[in-house]
Every structure is written in structure tokens, then in C-alpha cells.
Amino acid sequence: MEVQNDVKEKILLEKSNGAFMAIFLIITFIATIAIFFLGINYESGYLILLSLLLLPIEMVSLAGFKVLGPQESLVYTLFGKYTGTLKGDGFYYINPFSTAVNPAAKTELGQSSDVKTSTNVLSSAANTTSVIKSKKISLKVMTLNNSKQKVNDALGNPVDIGVAVMWTVVDTAKAVFNVDNFKEYLSLQTDASVRNIVKIYPYDVAPNIDTTGDGNPDDGSLRSSTTVVAERIKQEIQNRVDFAGLKILDARITYLSYSPEIAQAMLKRQQAAAVVDARATIVDGAVGMVQMALEKIKENKIVDLDEERKAAMVSNLLVVLCSNNEVSPVVNSGSLY
């Protein structure tokens, strides 16, 4: 996705300069007060007027002090034009007329939220502290725990799936100016990516399903290939949010099941398949045992059996070996025939 006039991030200040400007303004305040009293002492209207002009300028200058904690940033514009980004902990001073911008300031996604605490060492800047709090962009690793959604798998069966995404902001300018709200944009693209990937896979391994796109059927499924599915979801989301300045660090499937309306039917199908597999194994073993018994009788020349008696013996052995219940033996004390 391409955006016209794509804004590139630029760091506003490499080093914090707030302490130097604080000392400078303190000295300026003292000088202004001294000029004011000198004007009164010498009855000089010019000195009094000068001090009265300097005071509001110095008061406005206090708005330029900004405090950032670790892994915090602020994006600033000046009269509508992007001027730069403050990054990293420190005590900064910028143009007091600059405005912090963060359209996603009040948006919270699942477990994630921006840092909400801020300390301003200058009491005169307390009025701007609440504004700074809401405009900060966290650079920490955050978690998007999207709610469970219903998606049809490759066979059309409805599946409930939940995904947790670990993400962070790597380009504050793109995050703020390329999309209207980067948090809501991330949530929407996560939902779309989950749907696009889940519809490729069946819930369980199914025949004639190609999940890799190479044209050959494989044994991929949502239940047995969760790591592969999660990685594909991660890459899909990253491709969608890259131009918004976001980086997807990890994605994990947190919930996976058939939707309630078909869960019982699918459970019965799984149970039936398990019973069939078990019966097939029992029959294979029973046939092998019967064959071995006939070969041993013939090899040791215990008794000669014609085809009819062999068939009867095979029938009885299979009943005994394949029966679910214990069989009561019947002893024949008479003639063989």
C-alpha cells in the first residue's frame, strides 16, 4: 500500500536540553524582576515597560519544557507542519508553540495501553501536563489480544479462533500521519489477516487440501500446524501495517475450537473415526494371529484340516479375537466330525 506525501520520521532533539533552558529562564526571571524594581527605584517608565514585556514572554516559554520517560515519544507539529519527534527519556525544551499529536491517544486494545504517567519538574508547566499525558506514544512492546472471531476453515466449517499479537511502534511519523488511528488500524488488519489465513487450512487434516500453495495436497491443519499458521498470520499482518510504522514481533493462537453449532457433530465424527481406526487395527492383528495359528498347526502336524474345517476354525478365532466381550470356551469331547 502506497501513501502520497509519505511522512518520514525525524528526531527533533538528539540530546535533552531542558536543564540548560531551565537555568536560563530562572536567570531571565531574576533579571526581569530586578529590571522592574530598578524602574520603580529610578522612576523609569522604560525599564518598567521592558520588564512587563519580558514577563509574558517568559511565561509562554515555560510551555516548551517536556519530560519523557523510558520508551516514550512525542510527535510535534508547528502550525500544522510536522517538525519532529522526541524520543527517549529526558528533560527537553522545544518551541513552546509546538503541538503534540497522537490520534490514538485514548484508544486501548485488549491488554495494551500507552504509558499514562508523566512528571513535570516545573510547577508552572502543570497546566500542560495532562495534555502531554494523553499525547505520548509508547515505544514499548504491547499486546493486542483481539476478541475471538468466527471464521470458516478450508472445508467451510465455522471455527472460533483468538489471536494475540505482540507489536511496537518503530516509526512515529508514519503511525501518526499515515493512518487516522494506528491502534484501530492494527486491530482491523489483524482481523482481516486471521480470516485470510484461516480459510486456507482445515481444522483437522483433510485429503486433497493444499495449504502451502504449491499445488500438492498436504497434511496441514489448524490444529496440528498452529506454529506455521501463527507465523503466516504474523507475516500477513506485518505486510498490512508496515506503512503505518508498526512492527509485529510475534503472533500466537490463544483459542481454537469448532463453533458451538457444529461442535457436537464434529466430536461424534472424531469419535467414529477413532472407533473405525481401532477396529481396523484389531482386525489386522486378528487376521495375522489366525494365519500364524494355521501355519503352526500345519508345521507341527498337530491335525490335518480340510478347507471346511479351516473355515470354521478361522471364523471361531476371529470371533474370539475381535469380540468386545470375553468369550466362554466350549470343549468338544466327542469326535472331530
Disulfide bonds with the S-S distance in Angstrom:
none
